[in-house]
Amino acid sequence: MFTKGLKTLVVMAAAASLFTACGQKAGQEGKAVEASKMDSSAVLAVVNGKNITVDDFKIEAASLSPMAMKSLADEKNRQKFLDNLVDKALIVQKAESLGMEKDPEVARRLNQIKSSMLLGFYVKKEVLDKVNVTDKDVKEYFDKNKGDMGSVRISHILVASQKEAEDILAKLKAGGDFKALARQYSLDTKTKNAGGDLGWVKWEQFGSAGLKDAAFKLKPGEVSGIVQSQFGYHIMKVTEKKPATDADFAAMKDALKAQVSEKKKEEAFDAIVKDLKSKAKVTTNEENLKKLDLSALAETPADQMPMSK
């Protein structure tokens, strides 16, 4: 089930990713202009009356891998890349001459791209650009929450599937021994023989925000629910816990600032959505939602899925 918080983080992550990429491209283009001292509107080629400019070239080049972009320092590679842009322009012009931009599928996909871009620009302007986290904000957050930070001595059981994790969690709830189950099932070869014991782990050492949040909510002796990470599915148990001290603040500051920033972004986003909903008229059809069949989507490639009108 999607929670409001998860939805918010997903949207903001997408927006942040979009504009990080845009920022990188802009930076790369700026460096290229400075290096060449050439006007961005200077023409590199003309295809049936349509110009391919320096700006067009740089925008396309910015999507390349760093190694491929570096290869454009060679004049022959630049010519090959320009030839590719000419080929692309010819095909696009041919498609336009056949009226393909009026195809319903093209129109749907363009509308989806437009919606995604508008969402990204709006979130950047109204959320990402307006959130400002000061050192004072970070210290206040630390002072308020340091009892739930610090470090934990934690054990975990790592498995490959949700089903495996559910079966193990059921055994734990029925009185199963955590250490014995870790030795039997855990995929973490470094800890399974020690009953899943990871030792003491500091708050700022957790690479996964999901694991961190779940771990530090536990009291000594408590077992978590199932938590997914890039490594698989975890069930955790905290055996000991130490609160953070003022001496820990310096080491935690950067991670804390990122967390406070994300929290502020989520709050700002939620406030915007709440305000928009309060002023909108929204109706949903519960009966049609219940009848919705999504079974075919599992077999449909992402690039062939229907887009919203």
Beta strands, then each sheet from edge to edge (+ up, - down):
strand 1: 43-47
strand 2: 50-53
strand 3: 151-159
strand 4: 197-202
strand 5: 223-229
strand 6: 232-242
sheet 1: 1+ 2-
sheet 2: 4+ 3- 6+ 5-
end
